[in-house]
Amino acid sequence: MPQPTPPLIEVSDLRYAPQGRVIFDGLSVSLDARRIGIIGRNGSGKTTLARMLGGLIEPDQGCVRVAGIDVARDRRTVLKRIGILFQNPDHQIIFPTVDEEIGFGLRQLGHPKSAIPGMVNDVLARFDKTHWQGRIIAELSQGQRHLVCLMAVLAMGPDVLILDEPFAGLDIPTRMQLTRYLNLSDASIIHVTHDPADLGGYDTVFWLDGGAVRATGTPDQVLPVFVDAMTKLGAGDDISDLTG
């Protein structure tokens, strides 16, 4: 008898308090969909949760599983199956050229050195960017650097892609173009954002508020309530409290 497919996100009794600052205190949530959005205001714990889902931060207590993978304990499988795209591409980029950046992840997966140039070229062709071969990344715009990061992550063939505010600071055309490139991937997506416009076509949305579950449901169920709450908060709060 086949085993049931594990949920995409499974968080159990998550506790995390770095330097005594409590971010999560017993968070539990289980969600299964191909595209899951996590929304919340600044300071709600979104980025911390994204890094935990990617296996980059280990909780003080509790378990975090993504597609059945215990991300804190199985780093080898995380590397092969889960990719993460950060808000600032300059925090992710390591190498000076496009080719080197894309090739790094392929080397980490153990592909032969002789095969890497051809694989990199295949990735560039897939995104219609063969003219970027050998380009210096520092000469690219922020949106273009985001695309380099996306290509590098997708080159590794992840089953799950975690996006941590990937569109922050980008103009509308660049956001649209990156969304189109994201749609080239067959990976399941977990998208962390504070902007409801990013999540309109998603299957499920999870509202994180102060490190706790505020609501889960379809975008039509969750996003209007979130927008209404944020609008009321903006009308009543002093601006110094808006990122608390």
Solvent accessible surface area in square Angstrom, and as a share of the most:
residue,aa,sasa,rsa
1,M,225,1.00
2,P,122,0.77
3,Q,158,0.70
4,P,116,0.73
5,T,115,0.67
6,P,58,0.36
7,P,32,0.20
8,L,10,0.05
9,I,1,0.00
10,E,58,0.26
11,V,3,0.02
12,S,52,0.33
13,D,54,0.28
14,L,0,0.00
15,R,86,0.31
16,Y,34,0.13
17,A,36,0.28
18,P,37,0.23
19,Q,181,0.80
20,G,64,0.61
21,R,152,0.56
22,V,97,0.56
23,I,27,0.14
24,F,2,0.01
25,D,99,0.51
26,G,28,0.27
27,L,7,0.04
28,S,65,0.42
29,V,17,0.10
30,S,71,0.45
31,L,20,0.10
32,D,96,0.50
33,A,21,0.16
34,R,110,0.40
35,R,39,0.14
36,I,0,0.00
37,G,0,0.00
38,I,0,0.00
39,I,0,0.00
40,G,0,0.00
41,R,51,0.19
42,N,77,0.39
43,G,49,0.47
44,S,4,0.03
45,G,10,0.10
46,K,10,0.04
47,T,56,0.32
48,T,22,0.13
49,L,1,0.00
50,A,0,0.00
51,R,76,0.28
52,M,1,0.00
53,L,0,0.00
54,G,4,0.04
55,G,12,0.11
56,L,80,0.40
57,I,42,0.21
58,E,118,0.53
59,P,19,0.12
60,D,97,0.50
61,Q,86,0.38
62,G,37,0.35
63,C,41,0.24
64,V,3,0.02
65,R,90,0.33
66,V,0,0.00
67,A,20,0.16
68,G,29,0.28
69,I,9,0.05
70,D,22,0.11
71,V,2,0.01
72,A,32,0.25
73,R,201,0.73
74,D,55,0.29
75,R,113,0.41
76,R,183,0.67
77,T,36,0.21
78,V,5,0.03
79,L,70,0.35
80,K,105,0.45
81,R,83,0.30
82,I,14,0.07
83,G,10,0.09
84,I,24,0.12
85,L,6,0.03
86,F,31,0.13
87,Q,85,0.38
88,N,51,0.26
89,P,1,0.01
90,D,80,0.41
91,H,139,0.62
92,Q,35,0.15
93,I,32,0.16
94,I,112,0.57
95,F,51,0.21
96,P,80,0.50
97,T,26,0.15
98,V,0,0.00
99,D,37,0.19
100,E,68,0.31
101,E,13,0.06
102,I,0,0.00
103,G,1,0.01
104,F,65,0.27
105,G,7,0.07
106,L,2,0.01
107,R,100,0.37
108,Q,92,0.41
109,L,44,0.22
110,G,61,0.59
111,H,69,0.31
112,P,85,0.54
113,K,173,0.73
114,S,104,0.67
115,A,38,0.30
116,I,14,0.07
117,P,85,0.54
118,G,42,0.40
119,M,55,0.25
120,V,4,0.03
121,N,57,0.29
122,D,98,0.51
123,V,16,0.09
124,L,0,0.00
125,A,55,0.43
126,R,115,0.42
127,F,2,0.01
128,D,116,0.60
129,K,31,0.13
130,T,64,0.37
131,H,126,0.56
132,W,7,0.02
133,Q,97,0.43
134,G,46,0.44
135,R,79,0.29
136,I,72,0.37
137,I,6,0.03
138,A,90,0.70
139,E,119,0.54
140,L,6,0.03
141,S,61,0.39
142,Q,68,0.30
143,G,12,0.11
144,Q,68,0.30
145,R,44,0.16
146,H,1,0.00
147,L,7,0.04
148,V,0,0.00
149,C,2,0.01
150,L,1,0.01
151,M,0,0.00
152,A,13,0.10
153,V,12,0.07
154,L,9,0.04
155,A,19,0.15
156,M,40,0.18
157,G,52,0.50
158,P,14,0.09
159,D,67,0.35
160,V,2,0.01
161,L,0,0.00
162,I,0,0.00
163,L,0,0.00
164,D,5,0.03
165,E,15,0.07
166,P,1,0.00
167,F,12,0.05
168,A,24,0.19
169,G,77,0.74
170,L,20,0.10
171,D,86,0.45
172,I,125,0.64
173,P,76,0.48
174,T,29,0.17
175,R,52,0.19
176,M,125,0.56
177,Q,82,0.36
178,L,9,0.04
179,T,54,0.32
180,R,136,0.50
181,Y,30,0.11
182,L,8,0.04
183,N,85,0.44
184,L,81,0.40
185,S,6,0.04
186,D,135,0.70
187,A,5,0.04
188,S,26,0.17
189,I,0,0.00
190,I,0,0.00
191,H,2,0.01
192,V,0,0.00
193,T,0,0.00
194,H,86,0.38
195,D,38,0.20
196,P,35,0.22
197,A,83,0.65
198,D,24,0.12
199,L,0,0.00
200,G,53,0.51
201,G,74,0.72
202,Y,25,0.09
203,D,71,0.37
204,T,23,0.14
205,V,0,0.00
206,F,0,0.00
207,W,4,0.02
208,L,0,0.00
209,D,43,0.22
210,G,65,0.62
211,G,6,0.06
212,A,53,0.41
213,V,63,0.36
214,R,124,0.45
215,A,32,0.25
216,T,63,0.36
217,G,17,0.17
218,T,61,0.35
219,P,14,0.09
220,D,123,0.64
221,Q,116,0.52
222,V,3,0.02
223,L,17,0.08
224,P,78,0.49
225,V,85,0.49
226,F,5,0.02
227,V,69,0.39
228,D,72,0.37
229,A,22,0.17
230,M,47,0.21
231,T,87,0.51
232,K,137,0.58
233,L,54,0.27
234,G,46,0.44
235,A,94,0.73
236,G,65,0.63
237,D,49,0.25
238,D,87,0.45
239,I,145,0.73
240,S,90,0.58
241,D,80,0.42
242,L,57,0.28
243,T,90,0.52
244,G,75,0.72
